[in-house]
Amino acid sequence: MPQVYLSIGSNIERERYVRAALIELEARYGQLIVSSVYESEAVGFEGDNFYNLVVAFNTGQMVNELAGELRKIELRNGRSRNDVRFVSRTLDIDLLLYGDEVINKDSLQLPRDEITRYAFVLQPLAEIAPNSTHPTLGQSYQSLWQAFDSSEQPLWTVPFPA
């Protein structure tokens, strides 16, 4: 069973929707490995700050089925799907990694390029999988985080009760 990593973000009723995502994911997939929750400014648009975290779990579900289930969780939690990419949202769940699979077809890209582009993805990923290696770069997430210039993308941990 591959281990999968998801990025979860919200900037509308952040605590409510992050908690709802965690509850649904745990109910569907079992025990989760959960990073700290990080707060960051909106990237690419003017908006309220986001809560972001990364979770991991094992699944026997095929990658396309998993991606579809993640979209359903977003929709059940008020996510509006439109053509505008950088907007406020109740819930954003991105599949970052599906084992060591490298996929780039249709709307599915694995590993997601956001891993190396955004501090709010890479730092929580490095927190829960520091010694795991990026499937195409061959570097650990800890070493990628250490080399990352986060000066333009500040983020900070926030208390988030279980």
N, C-alpha and C positions, 0 to 999 in steps of 0.2 A: 504494500500500500504506500503510495507516495505521500510525503509530507508536503502540505501546501501552506503558503504564506499569503495572507491577505492584508491589505492596507484598508483601514476604516477611518473615515473622516466625516465631520459634521460641523456646520456653523449656524444651524438653525435649531434652537432647543437642544444644544449639543449633548448635555448629559442624558436627556431622555432618549435620543436616537442612538447614541453610542451604546447605552445600556440595552436598548431593545435589540440591537444587532448582536450583542454578545449573548443575550438570552436565546435568541433564535438559532444562532450558530451552535451554541452548546447543546441545545435541545436536538438539533439535527445531526451534529457530528461528534458529540461527546466532549471529553475534556479538551480544553483549549490551553495553549501556551499564550499568555497575554503580556505584551510589553507595558511599560508605563504609558500614561496618557500625556501627550505633549500638546501644548497650545502654540499656535503660530498665526502670524498674520496671513490674510488671504493672499494668494499668489496669482498674478495675472488679471486681477480685477479689484475694485474697491468693495469691501464687504467686511462683515464681522469676522473676528478671529475664529479659527478652526480648532477643534479637538481632533487629534490624530493618534493612531496607535497601529500596531501590527499584531496579528494573531496567527498562530500556526496550529495545525491539527493534521491527523492522518485520515485519508479517505480512500475508499475503493471506487468512488464515483468517477466516471470518465470526465475528462477536462471540460468538454462542451456542456455536459449535464451540470457540472459544478458551476460553471459560468452562468448558465441559465438560472440556477437556484439563487445565486447571489443577486441577479437582477430582480428576481421575484421578492427577495427580502427587502431590497431597496424600495420597490414599488409599494409593498405592504406598509412601508414606513414613510409614505408621503413623498418619495422621490419623484420629481417631475422630469421626464425624459423629453428633451428638446434638442435642437441643433446647436445651442449655445454651450460651449465647453466650460468657460470660466464664469460660473455663477454661484450664488449661495445655494446650499442644498441641505436637506434634512439628513440625508445619509448617502455616503459614497463608499462602496465596497469594491476594491480593485483586487483582482487575482494577480499577485506579484510573481509567484513561483509555483510550479506544479512539479515537485521532485526536481530532477535535473533537465526536464524537457525544454527544448528550444523550439518554439512554434511562432510562425509569423504568417498567418493566413486569416482572411476575412477580418473580423474585428478583434481577433485574439493574438496578442503579442506576448510571448513569454521567453525569457524573463522580461518584465515590463521595464521600459527605459526610465521610468520615474525613479527606480531604485537608485540610480547614480545621478539623477538630476535634482532631487528634492531632499532637503534635510529632514523634512517631516516623514519621509519614507525610510531613508537610509539609517537614521539614528535609532528608531525603534527596532528596525530589522537587525541592526548590529547588536542591539541590547539582548535580543532573545536568540540570535543565531550568530554569535561573534566568530566562531570558527568554521562555519559553513562557507562554501565558496560559490561565487557567482558562476553559473554554468558556462558563460562564454568568456568572461574575463579571467577566470581562474584565481581570483584574489578573494581573500576572506572579507566578509562584510565589516569586520572590525578594522582591517587595514584600509578598506575603501572609505570608511567613516573617518579614520585618522587623517587620511589625505584630502578629505573633502573640505572645501572652503565654505564654511557656513556663515561667514560674516554678512552676507547679503540676505540670509534666510534664518534669522534668529528664531529659536524656539525654546521652550522651557517646560519642565514637567509640572503637572498640576495634580493636586490630590483628587483621587477618584475612588470613592469607597466601593468595595466589592458588592 
